[in-house]
Amino acid sequence: VIPETVKEINSGVFYGNTRIKTLTIGKNVAKIGARAFMQSNISKFVFTASDAGNVIGLEIGDEAFRGSLGLTGKFELPARARKLGERVFYQCRYITEIVIPEGVEEIGDEAFANCYNLGQGLEKVSLPSTLRKFGKYKTDEESGVESLVSFKPFDGSNALKYVTIADGNYFVAIDGAIYMKT
């Protein structure tokens, strides 16, 4: 159990952990660092809900769950999630569905890449209407204009069958491809 007094889970703190199977994350954790659970065998994450009226947003760092073989089946992010880093679920080969809640505004590039293993793997992802950035962006130093430079969120996830995009989203699916609305 990560206690209520903890505000951040540091980078790599559970990297490669094979002993813990279930981890409860306290309601005051606002950030999960890069590679925090990378290649761990943790199979269940319980996110404690925030108090009503005092919601603490959650940022999940780059590669936080990368290669986590303990993650299987459906994985639901907590309602307080706001940002998912690059390659956050990269090579999570036994996860079949990821539910991303309303409130998430940004998902980094290759977030769901290579979630595939011998004909099995990630089959379904649901994207919220609150999503504003999806992929890798770069800001021009002179103009301050931000532009998309890479968009490979599902690269190598060959089992993927469904991407659900909520109404009101900045993105739209046409003939199996995802486009940003202009």
PyMOL commands that set and color helices and strands:
alter all, ss='L'
color gray80, all
select strands_A, chain A and resi 8-9+22-25+31-32+44-47+58-60+73-76+81-84+95-99+106-107+116-117+120-121+124-127+133-134+136-139+146-150+162-165+171-174+177-180
alter strands_A, ss='S'
color yellow, strands_A
deselect
rebuild
show_as cartoon
